[in-house]
Amino acid sequence: MQFARFPKQDNATYPTGTMSNTIILPNANAPTLATIDPHLDIEAEIKRLRREKNAVILAHYYQEGEIQDLADFVGDSLDLSRKAAATDADMIVFSGVRFMAEVAKILSPDKIVVIPDAEAGCSLEDSCQAEAFKAWRDAHPDHISLTYINCSAEVKALSDVIVTSSSAEYIINNLPKDQPILFAPDRHLGAYLQRKTGRDMVLWPGTCIVHEQFSAREITRLKSQHPGALVAAHPECPESILEVSDHVGSTSQILNFVHTNPANEFIVATELHIIHQMQKDSPNKTFLAAPGADGGCNCASCPYMALNTMEKLYLAMVNEAPAITMTEDLRLRALKPLERMLELAPAAKPTQDAA
């Protein structure tokens, strides 16, 4: 199936605001971590607030296990946002990072969308600011911009098509062969897609600080100590990691691989909190977090995801902040390339993946 060439977008008119413009913080008199009663049953209070405020709690696979177990839905960001949009909830509590909560707001503009910590960002998003991205686009006027979902609403609004790690290959393979492509912000995912599709793409130089830290040498050493273990890696990893992996895929694809593969031991080269779901799904299997260069660092833990805690989740529900907001103009511009992804990759709709 082939798709018609995309018309060039009028990027000069797109907004280039900063992320801070899309966060409403708690007011000065709002409860804080310091004012929480130390004897408070946080989990029970969160459940009470969920009922009283008609809230739905979403948790990304990279959140701590306690939050995953409390959530109504656990998954990858776009799939979570779509599930939340389909509910009758008045409030979406997104325990993940900012760009994920923004996607929820883009898809559910009439719902209150809050996050536990306003500082929970993403190194990929940070590497790709809207003004610099616009200049990059302007320098390549004949290129279509395929942009990984790990980016701000402002960058989405400057893009032609948003992609996920599970939909990107399909979309690229169905673009006209002579269509030049820009891919941002993850250069490792972009390079992986280049190798898979044979397409020549101009890549933005961003990377994920978690996947960038894994060591192929230490993974090989760990595998020699566990000769039956299979390595499962996310395509945000550098090529050297993918070369020593037995499976490369999105978070959902990795989960499916370790669940269905008959092997009993796996080395997991993505954010370590995904292992919580693996252990729940396959309690008789062994999962090892892929090591970094020193063989023992905690590099597989995302520092942004780790900012979210049960206490902050509780406060976000009490304060209804930090809350995501954006102008309707920005929302509609950011929605358009998300809708294009779903048009171009309909088979990927049920299990879209962000990170």
C-alpha positions as CSV (number, residue, x, y, z in Angstrom):
1,M,0.0,0.0,0.0
2,Q,1.4,3.4,-1.0
3,F,0.4,6.8,0.3
4,A,0.3,10.1,-1.5
5,R,3.1,12.6,-0.9
6,F,2.5,14.9,2.1
7,P,1.9,18.6,1.4
8,K,4.6,20.8,2.9
9,Q,3.5,22.3,6.2
10,D,3.5,26.0,6.8
11,N,5.8,25.7,9.7
12,A,6.6,29.5,9.9
13,T,3.2,30.0,11.5
14,Y,3.5,27.3,14.2
15,P,3.9,28.3,17.8
16,T,7.3,27.8,19.4
17,G,6.5,28.2,23.1
18,T,8.4,26.6,25.9
19,M,7.3,23.6,28.0
20,S,6.8,25.9,31.1
21,N,3.8,27.4,29.3
22,T,1.9,24.1,29.5
23,I,2.2,23.5,33.3
24,I,0.0,25.0,36.0
25,L,1.7,24.6,39.3
26,P,-0.1,24.3,42.7
27,N,-0.9,27.6,44.4
28,A,1.2,28.9,47.3
29,N,-1.3,27.6,49.9
30,A,-1.6,24.1,48.5
31,P,-0.6,21.0,50.6
32,T,3.0,20.0,50.0
33,L,5.2,17.0,50.8
34,A,6.2,18.7,54.1
35,T,2.6,19.0,55.2
36,I,1.5,15.4,54.6
37,D,0.6,13.6,57.9
38,P,3.3,10.9,58.3
39,H,0.6,8.5,59.5
40,L,-1.6,9.0,56.5
41,D,-2.4,5.9,54.5
42,I,-1.4,7.2,51.1
43,E,-2.7,4.3,49.1
44,A,-6.1,4.5,50.7
45,E,-6.3,8.2,50.2
46,I,-5.4,7.9,46.5
47,K,-8.2,5.4,46.1
48,R,-10.6,7.7,47.9
49,L,-9.7,10.6,45.7
50,R,-10.0,8.5,42.6
51,R,-13.6,7.7,43.5
52,E,-14.5,11.2,44.7
53,K,-12.9,13.0,41.7
54,N,-13.9,10.5,39.1
55,A,-10.2,10.1,38.2
56,V,-8.4,7.5,36.1
57,I,-4.8,6.7,37.1
58,L,-2.3,5.9,34.3
59,A,1.2,4.5,35.0
60,H,3.9,3.9,32.4
61,Y,5.9,0.7,32.5
62,Y,8.9,2.7,33.7
63,Q,7.2,3.7,37.0
64,E,8.0,2.1,40.3
65,G,6.1,-1.1,41.0
66,E,3.9,0.4,43.8
67,I,2.5,2.9,41.4
68,Q,2.0,0.4,38.6
69,D,0.0,-1.8,41.0
70,L,-2.2,1.0,42.0
71,A,-3.0,2.3,38.5
72,D,-6.1,1.6,36.5
73,F,-4.1,1.1,33.4
74,V,-0.4,0.3,32.9
75,G,1.3,0.6,29.5
76,D,3.1,2.8,27.1
77,S,2.1,6.4,26.7
78,L,0.0,6.7,23.6
79,D,-2.0,3.5,24.4
80,L,-2.6,4.8,27.9
81,S,-3.8,8.2,26.6
82,R,-6.2,6.5,24.2
83,K,-7.6,4.3,27.0
84,A,-8.1,7.4,29.2
85,A,-9.8,9.2,26.4
86,A,-12.3,6.3,26.1
87,T,-13.3,6.5,29.8
88,D,-15.9,8.9,31.4
89,A,-13.2,10.1,33.9
90,D,-13.1,13.8,34.7
91,M,-9.5,13.7,35.7
92,I,-6.5,11.9,34.2
93,V,-3.6,11.3,36.6
94,F,-0.6,10.4,34.4
95,S,2.3,8.9,36.3
96,G,5.0,9.2,33.6
97,V,6.7,12.2,32.2
98,R,5.5,15.5,30.8
99,F,5.3,14.7,27.1
100,M,3.1,11.7,27.9
101,A,0.7,13.8,29.9
102,E,0.6,16.3,27.1
103,V,-0.5,13.6,24.7
104,A,-3.3,12.7,27.1
105,K,-4.4,16.4,27.1
106,I,-4.2,16.6,23.3
107,L,-6.5,13.6,23.0
108,S,-8.8,14.6,26.0
109,P,-9.0,18.4,26.0
110,D,-12.0,18.5,28.3
111,K,-10.4,16.4,31.0
112,I,-8.2,17.7,33.8
113,V,-4.7,16.1,33.3
114,V,-2.3,16.2,36.2
115,I,1.2,14.7,36.7
116,P,2.9,14.0,40.0
117,D,6.0,16.1,39.4
118,A,6.3,19.0,37.0
119,E,10.0,18.4,36.6
120,A,9.5,14.9,35.2
121,G,10.9,15.5,31.7
122,C,12.7,13.5,29.1
123,S,16.3,13.8,27.8
124,L,15.0,13.3,24.2
125,E,12.4,16.1,24.7
126,D,15.1,18.4,26.2
127,S,17.4,17.8,23.3
128,C,14.9,19.0,20.8
129,Q,13.6,22.5,21.5
130,A,10.9,24.0,19.2
131,E,12.9,26.9,17.9
132,A,15.9,24.8,17.0
133,F,13.6,22.1,15.5
134,K,11.8,24.7,13.3
135,A,15.2,26.0,12.0
136,W,16.2,22.4,11.2
137,R,12.9,21.9,9.3
138,D,13.3,25.1,7.4
139,A,16.8,24.0,6.3
140,H,15.3,20.9,4.7
141,P,12.1,22.2,3.0
142,D,11.6,19.1,0.8
143,H,11.8,16.6,3.7
144,I,8.8,15.0,5.5
145,S,9.3,15.2,9.3
146,L,8.7,11.9,11.1
147,T,9.0,12.8,14.8
148,Y,9.2,10.3,17.7
149,I,6.4,10.8,20.2
150,N,9.1,11.6,22.9
151,C,8.9,15.3,22.3
152,S,7.0,18.4,23.4
153,A,3.6,19.5,22.1
154,E,5.3,22.4,20.4
155,V,7.6,20.1,18.4
156,K,4.7,17.8,17.6
157,A,2.9,20.9,16.1
158,L,5.9,21.4,13.8
159,S,5.9,17.9,12.6
160,D,4.2,16.1,9.7
161,V,3.7,12.7,11.3
162,I,4.3,11.5,14.9
163,V,5.6,7.9,15.2
164,T,6.2,5.4,17.9
165,S,8.9,2.7,18.1
166,S,6.2,0.2,17.0
167,S,4.7,2.2,14.2
168,A,7.7,4.0,12.6
169,E,9.0,1.2,10.4
170,Y,5.6,0.5,8.9
171,I,5.0,4.2,8.1
172,I,8.5,4.6,6.6
173,N,8.0,1.6,4.4
174,N,4.8,3.0,3.0
175,L,6.1,6.5,2.1
176,P,7.1,7.2,-1.5
177,K,10.6,5.8,-2.1
178,D,11.9,9.2,-3.3
179,Q,10.5,11.1,-0.3
180,P,13.4,12.5,1.8
181,I,12.9,12.1,5.6
182,L,13.8,14.0,8.7
183,F,13.8,11.9,11.9
184,A,13.9,13.4,15.4
185,P,14.7,13.4,18.2
186,D,16.4,9.9,18.9
187,R,19.4,9.3,16.6
188,H,19.7,5.6,17.8
189,L,16.1,4.8,16.9
190,G,16.5,6.7,13.7
191,A,19.7,4.8,12.7
192,Y,18.0,1.5,13.6
193,L,15.1,2.4,11.3
194,Q,17.5,3.4,8.5
195,R,19.1,-0.1,8.7
196,K,15.7,-1.8,8.8
197,T,14.1,0.1,5.9
198,G,17.2,1.1,3.8
199,R,15.9,4.6,3.7
200,D,18.3,7.6,3.8
201,M,17.2,9.9,6.7
202,V,18.5,13.0,8.2
203,L,18.7,12.4,12.0
204,W,18.4,14.8,14.9
205,P,21.3,14.1,17.4
206,G,19.3,13.4,20.5
207,T,19.6,10.3,22.7
208,C,17.9,8.7,25.7
209,I,20.1,9.0,28.8
210,V,19.0,5.5,30.0
211,H,19.5,3.6,26.8
212,E,22.7,5.5,26.0
213,Q,24.4,4.1,29.1
214,F,24.2,0.3,28.5
215,S,27.5,-1.4,27.7
216,A,27.8,-4.1,25.0
217,R,30.9,-5.5,26.7
218,E,29.3,-5.8,30.1
219,I,26.1,-7.3,28.6
220,T,28.3,-9.9,26.8
221,R,30.1,-10.6,30.0
222,L,26.8,-11.0,31.9
223,K,25.5,-13.3,29.2
224,S,28.6,-15.5,29.5
225,Q,27.7,-15.9,33.2
226,H,24.1,-16.8,32.2
227,P,24.6,-18.7,28.9
228,G,20.9,-19.5,28.6
229,A,19.8,-15.9,28.9
230,L,18.3,-14.0,25.9
231,V,18.9,-10.2,25.5
232,A,15.9,-8.0,24.8
233,A,16.6,-4.4,23.9
234,H,14.7,-1.2,23.0
235,P,15.7,0.4,19.7
236,E,16.7,3.6,21.5
237,C,19.8,1.7,22.5
238,P,23.1,2.3,20.5
239,E,23.8,-0.1,17.6
240,S,26.5,-1.9,19.7
241,I,23.8,-3.0,22.1
242,L,21.3,-4.1,19.4
243,E,24.1,-6.2,17.8
244,V,24.4,-8.4,20.9
245,S,20.6,-8.6,21.4
246,D,18.3,-11.5,20.6
247,H,15.3,-9.3,20.3
248,V,14.8,-5.6,19.5
249,G,11.4,-4.0,20.0
250,S,9.2,-1.5,21.7
251,T,8.3,-1.9,25.4
252,S,5.1,-3.8,24.5
253,Q,7.0,-5.9,22.0
254,I,9.7,-6.7,24.6
255,L,7.0,-7.7,27.1
256,N,5.4,-10.0,24.6
257,F,8.8,-11.5,23.7
258,V,9.8,-12.4,27.2
259,H,6.3,-13.7,28.0
260,T,5.9,-16.0,25.0
261,N,9.6,-17.1,24.5
262,P,10.3,-20.5,26.2
263,A,13.6,-19.3,27.6
264,N,13.7,-18.9,31.4
265,E,16.3,-16.1,31.7
266,F,16.4,-12.7,30.1
267,I,18.7,-9.7,30.1
268,V,16.6,-6.5,29.7
269,A,18.2,-3.5,28.0
270,T,15.6,-0.9,28.7
271,E,14.4,1.0,31.8
272,L,14.5,-1.5,34.7
273,H,11.0,-0.9,36.1
274,I,9.5,-2.8,33.2
275,I,10.8,-5.9,34.9
276,H,8.0,-5.4,37.5
277,Q,5.4,-6.3,34.8
278,M,7.6,-9.1,33.5
279,Q,7.8,-10.7,36.9
280,K,4.0,-10.4,37.3
281,D,3.4,-11.9,33.9
282,S,6.0,-14.6,34.1
283,P,6.8,-15.3,37.8
284,N,8.9,-18.4,37.1
285,K,11.3,-16.6,34.8
286,T,14.4,-14.6,35.8
287,F,15.0,-11.1,34.6
288,L,18.3,-9.2,34.8
289,A,18.8,-5.5,34.2
290,A,21.3,-4.8,31.5
291,P,24.5,-3.3,33.0
292,G,26.4,-0.1,32.2
293,A,30.0,0.5,31.6
294,D,31.1,-0.2,35.1
295,G,29.1,-3.4,35.3
296,G,27.1,-2.4,38.3
297,C,25.7,1.1,37.9
298,N,22.0,2.0,38.3
299,C,22.0,3.4,34.8
300,A,18.9,1.5,33.8
301,S,16.7,3.7,36.1
302,C,15.3,6.8,34.4
303,P,15.9,9.8,36.8
304,Y,12.9,11.6,35.4
305,M,10.5,8.7,35.9
306,A,12.0,8.3,39.4
307,L,10.8,11.8,40.4
308,N,7.2,10.4,40.6
309,T,6.3,8.9,44.0
310,M,3.1,7.8,45.7
311,E,3.1,11.0,47.9
312,K,3.4,13.2,44.8
313,L,0.7,11.3,43.1
314,Y,-1.6,11.9,46.1
315,L,-0.8,15.6,46.2
316,A,-1.4,16.0,42.4
317,M,-4.9,14.6,43.0
318,V,-5.5,16.8,46.1
319,N,-4.3,20.0,44.4
320,E,-5.4,19.1,40.8
321,A,-1.9,20.3,39.9
322,P,0.7,20.2,38.4
323,A,-1.8,20.3,35.5
324,I,-1.3,20.3,31.8
325,T,-2.8,23.0,29.7
326,M,-2.3,24.4,26.2
327,T,-3.9,26.7,23.8
328,E,-6.5,25.2,21.5
329,D,-4.5,26.3,18.5
330,L,-1.4,24.4,19.8
331,R,-3.5,21.4,20.7
332,L,-5.0,21.1,17.3
333,R,-1.7,21.5,15.5
334,A,-0.2,18.8,17.7
335,L,-3.2,16.6,17.2
336,K,-2.9,16.6,13.4
337,P,0.4,14.6,13.1
338,L,-0.8,12.2,15.8
339,E,-3.9,11.5,13.7
340,R,-1.8,11.0,10.7
341,M,0.1,8.3,12.5
342,L,-3.1,6.5,13.2
343,E,-4.2,6.9,9.6
344,L,-0.9,5.6,8.2
345,A,-0.4,2.7,10.6
346,P,-3.9,1.4,11.5
347,A,-2.6,-2.0,12.4
348,A,-0.5,-0.5,15.2
349,K,-3.5,1.2,16.9
350,P,-4.1,-1.2,19.8
351,T,-0.5,-1.2,21.1
352,Q,1.2,2.0,20.3
353,D,4.5,2.7,22.2
354,A,6.2,5.8,23.3
355,A,9.3,4.7,25.1
